[in-house]
Amino acid sequence: MSPGPSTNPAMSPSDAFYRLPLERVAVVMIDFQNDFCSPEVFDGAPATNTHNAQTALRANAFARRAGDLGARVVYTRQVLDFDHLTDRQRRWETPDGLCAAGTWGAELFVPPVPNASVVVKHRFDCWQSPSFTGLLDHYDIDGLVICGVELVCCVLYAVMGAAERGYHYLVPQDLVSGQDPGDQTDNKAVRDFLRFNQAERAVESGDDILAGWRQQLPGPGLPGPDPR
């Protein structure tokens, strides 16, 4: 068995990511849901989620192209369900909170691309969802492209969880977002953290990732050799 991509100390994180065959890469679409992305939640008042809506559309277009190349695509949905909360969490939640079970707000803002999977999580951290982790294990996923909202919580949890668990991952800056007022404050802080702390993983755009994949493919739509 040949060594995996991470065993070569001279290999950068991005080089290791691009060596993975595409069937072992998942595009993770974090919480592109109505409550976070749809202007309708403001009922005619000025919307503060316009960047989330734009990001969702860009990310869905990227996911479709990535799926056509052979990557897996998985959408997460944050669903507030009191039956899945701890006693402490139930003390401070309200039944009509964001993405409450059975509501329009909990539904996806964008339609899943063909052959995608949709999983549910009950808090901010997708890594606490057995459906999510089980799906990655089932497909032997080693690489992630992390897209989604909100930057300051759900996206950040996804990134830190991927790092903790040893995944190869990239975060395209144009495919992650947060509420508009945070662009110069907390959203910017998370983007700066990624750019300064994880510079080789915080790529500027999904187009950069598609270009990197195409350079590795031996033919149109074909996966590269398994590096393991």
Residue pairs with C-beta under 8 A, 6 or more apart in sequence:
1 228
2 227
2 228
3 227
3 228
4 142
4 227
4 228
5 11
5 15
5 16
5 17
5 19
5 20
5 168
5 227
6 16
6 166
6 168
8 16
11 19
12 200
13 168
13 200
13 201
14 170
14 200
14 201
14 203
14 212
16 168
17 25
17 143
17 168
17 169
17 170
18 212
18 213
18 215
18 216
19 216
19 224
19 227
20 142
20 143
20 168
20 224
20 227
21 70
21 223
21 224
21 225
21 226
21 227
22 66
22 69
22 70
22 71
22 213
22 217
22 223
22 224
23 70
23 71
23 72
23 139
23 223
24 139
24 140
24 141
24 142
24 143
24 226
25 66
25 71
25 72
25 141
25 142
25 143
25 144
25 145
26 71
26 72
26 73
26 74
26 135
26 136
26 139
26 141
26 143
26 144
26 145
27 62
27 63
27 66
27 67
27 71
27 72
27 73
27 74
27 144
27 145
27 147
28 74
28 76
28 126
28 144
28 145
28 146
28 147
28 148
28 158
29 59
29 60
29 63
29 73
29 74
29 75
29 76
29 116
29 147
29 148
30 76
30 126
30 146
30 147
30 148
30 149
30 154
30 155
30 158
31 76
31 77
31 78
31 99
31 148
31 149
31 150
31 154
32 52
32 55
32 56
32 59
32 60
32 75
32 108
32 109
32 110
32 148
32 149
33 77
33 78
33 99
33 105
33 106
33 107
33 108
33 109
34 40
34 41
34 104
34 105
34 106
34 107
34 108
34 109
35 41
35 98
35 99
35 103
35 105
35 106
36 49
36 52
36 98
36 99
36 109
36 149
36 150
37 49
37 52
37 53
37 55
37 56
37 109
37 110
37 149
38 49
38 53
38 105
38 109
39 47
39 49
39 50
39 53
41 47
41 49
41 105
42 48
42 49
47 53
47 180
48 179
48 180
48 181
49 179
49 180
50 180
51 177
51 178
51 179
51 180
51 183
52 149
52 150
52 177
52 178
52 179
53 109
54 177
55 147
55 149
55 174
55 175
55 176
55 177
56 109
56 110
56 149
57 110
58 174
58 175
58 206
59 110
59 147
59 148
59 175
59 206
60 110
60 111
60 113
62 145
62 147
62 172
62 175
62 206
62 209
62 210
63 73
63 113
63 116
63 147
64 113
64 114
65 210
66 73
66 145
66 206
66 209
66 210
66 213
67 73
67 113
67 114
67 115
67 116
68 221
69 210
69 213
69 214
69 217
69 221
70 221
70 222
70 223
71 145
71 213
72 117
72 139
72 141
73 112
73 113
73 115
73 116
73 117
74 116
74 117
74 118
74 119
74 132
74 135
74 136
75 108
75 112
75 116
75 117
75 118
75 119
76 118
76 119
76 120
76 121
76 126
76 129
76 132
76 148
76 154
77 99
77 106
77 107
77 108
77 118
77 119
77 120
77 121
78 98
78 99
78 106
78 120
78 121
78 122
78 123
78 124
78 154
79 99
79 100
79 101
79 106
79 120
79 121
79 122
80 93
80 95
80 97
80 98
80 99
80 100
80 101
80 106
80 122
81 100
81 101
81 122
82 90
82 93
82 95
84 122
85 93
85 122
85 123
89 123
98 105
99 105
99 106
100 106
108 118
112 118
117 135
119 126
119 129
119 131
119 132
119 135
120 129
120 131
121 128
121 129
121 131
121 132
122 128
122 129
124 153
124 154
124 157
125 154
125 157
125 158
125 161
126 132
126 154
126 157
126 158
126 161
127 133
127 157
127 158
127 161
127 165
135 141
141 167
142 167
142 168
143 167
143 168
143 169
144 162
144 167
144 168
144 169
144 170
145 169
145 170
145 171
145 172
145 175
145 206
145 209
146 155
146 158
146 159
146 162
146 169
146 170
146 171
146 176
147 172
147 175
147 176
147 206
148 154
148 155
148 158
148 175
148 176
148 177
149 155
149 176
149 177
149 178
150 177
150 178
150 179
151 176
151 177
151 178
151 182
151 186
151 187
151 190
151 191
152 178
152 182
152 186
152 187
152 189
152 190
155 171
155 176
155 178
155 190
156 190
159 169
159 171
159 194
159 198
162 169
163 169
163 198
169 201
170 201
170 202
170 203
170 209
171 194
171 198
171 201
171 202
171 203
172 203
172 204
172 205
172 206
172 208
172 209
173 191
173 194
173 195
173 202
173 203
173 204
173 205
174 204
174 205
174 206
175 205
175 206
177 187
178 186
178 187
178 190
179 187
182 188
191 202
194 201
194 202
195 202
203 209
216 224
217 223
217 224
218 224
